[in-house]
């Protein structure tokens, strides 16, 4: 009988933990639609323009131009955008400083934009 009680309590504990775990909020809430103009451009400006703005590019011509839709879309199509911000092998990790990634919610927004066709 004691074995049954322990088993029942353990089973009940697992069930409660699984229900609690299922109700946790995701790390970040992604909008239904991610567009360049409304979400991606402001995000890129906030996270990347310290090194990649048009003004910086004029002084340092070796910088990748990501300050316009056409270039960013091209990088999305060829995998360079997600490769850089997720630090995949074969891509220059961005941001470059201290090998740090941008936050996971920003990466998720950019990934969703790329996966959904990179709408302007």
C-alpha positions as CSV (number, residue, x, y, z in Angstrom):
1,X,0.0,0.0,0.0
2,X,2.9,2.4,0.8
3,X,4.4,1.8,-2.6
4,X,1.1,2.7,-4.2
5,X,0.9,5.9,-2.2
6,X,4.4,7.0,-3.2
7,X,3.8,6.1,-6.8
8,X,0.5,8.1,-6.8
9,X,2.1,11.1,-5.1
10,X,5.0,11.0,-7.6
11,X,2.6,10.7,-10.5
12,X,0.5,13.6,-9.2
13,X,3.6,15.7,-8.8
14,X,4.7,15.1,-12.4
15,X,1.2,16.0,-13.6
16,X,1.1,19.2,-11.6
17,X,4.6,20.2,-12.8
18,X,3.7,19.5,-16.4
19,X,0.5,21.6,-16.1
20,X,2.5,24.5,-14.6
21,X,5.2,24.2,-17.2
22,X,2.7,24.3,-20.0
23,X,1.3,27.6,-18.8
24,X,4.6,29.5,-18.8
25,X,4.8,32.4,-21.1
26,X,7.2,32.2,-24.0
27,X,10.5,34.2,-23.8
28,X,9.1,36.9,-26.1
29,X,5.8,37.6,-27.7
30,X,6.2,37.8,-31.5
31,X,3.7,39.9,-33.5
32,X,1.5,38.2,-36.1
33,X,3.2,40.2,-38.9
34,X,6.8,41.4,-39.0
35,X,7.6,44.0,-41.6
36,X,10.8,45.9,-42.4
37,X,9.3,49.4,-42.0
38,X,7.4,48.8,-38.7
39,X,9.7,46.4,-36.8
40,X,13.0,45.4,-38.5
41,X,14.3,48.9,-39.5
42,X,13.9,50.3,-36.0
43,X,15.4,47.2,-34.5
44,X,18.4,47.3,-36.8
45,X,18.8,51.0,-36.1
46,X,18.8,50.3,-32.3
47,X,21.0,47.2,-32.4
48,X,23.4,47.8,-35.3
49,X,23.8,51.4,-36.3
50,X,26.6,52.1,-33.9
51,X,28.8,50.4,-36.5
52,X,26.5,50.0,-39.6
53,X,24.7,53.4,-40.1
54,X,25.1,55.2,-43.4
55,X,27.2,57.9,-41.7
56,X,29.6,55.3,-40.3
57,X,29.8,53.6,-43.6
58,X,31.0,56.8,-45.3
59,X,34.0,56.8,-42.9
60,X,34.7,53.1,-42.9
61,X,34.0,51.7,-46.4
62,X,34.7,48.1,-45.3
63,X,31.5,48.0,-43.2
64,X,28.5,46.0,-44.5
65,X,25.7,48.3,-45.6
66,X,22.6,47.2,-43.7
67,X,20.9,50.5,-43.6
68,X,18.4,49.9,-46.3
69,X,15.7,47.4,-47.2
70,X,17.2,46.0,-50.4
71,X,20.6,45.1,-48.8
72,X,19.1,43.6,-45.7
73,X,16.7,41.6,-47.8
74,X,19.5,40.3,-49.9
75,X,21.4,39.3,-46.7
76,X,18.2,37.5,-45.5
77,X,17.9,35.6,-48.8
78,X,21.5,34.4,-48.9
79,X,21.6,33.5,-45.1
80,X,24.2,36.1,-44.1
81,X,21.8,38.0,-41.9
82,X,20.7,35.1,-39.7
83,X,24.2,33.5,-39.9
84,X,25.8,36.6,-38.6
85,X,23.4,37.4,-35.7
86,X,23.2,33.7,-34.6
87,X,27.0,33.3,-34.8
88,X,26.9,30.4,-37.2
89,X,30.2,29.0,-38.6
90,X,31.2,30.5,-41.9
91,X,29.8,34.0,-41.0
92,X,31.3,37.0,-39.3
93,X,29.6,37.1,-35.9
94,X,27.6,40.2,-35.2
95,X,27.8,42.2,-33.1
96,X,31.5,41.8,-33.5
97,X,32.4,43.2,-30.1
98,X,33.2,40.7,-27.3
99,X,31.5,37.9,-29.2
100,X,28.1,38.8,-27.8
101,X,24.8,38.1,-29.5
102,X,21.9,40.5,-29.7
103,X,19.0,39.5,-27.4
104,X,17.0,36.4,-28.3
105,X,13.8,38.3,-28.9
106,X,15.4,40.5,-31.5
107,X,16.9,37.4,-33.2
108,X,13.5,35.8,-33.1
109,X,11.9,38.9,-34.8
110,X,14.5,38.9,-37.5
111,X,14.2,35.2,-38.1
112,X,10.4,35.5,-38.4
113,X,10.8,38.4,-40.8
114,X,13.1,36.2,-43.0
115,X,11.0,33.1,-42.7
116,X,7.8,35.0,-43.7
117,X,9.2,36.5,-46.9
118,X,10.8,39.8,-45.7
119,X,7.9,42.1,-46.3
120,X,8.6,45.8,-46.6
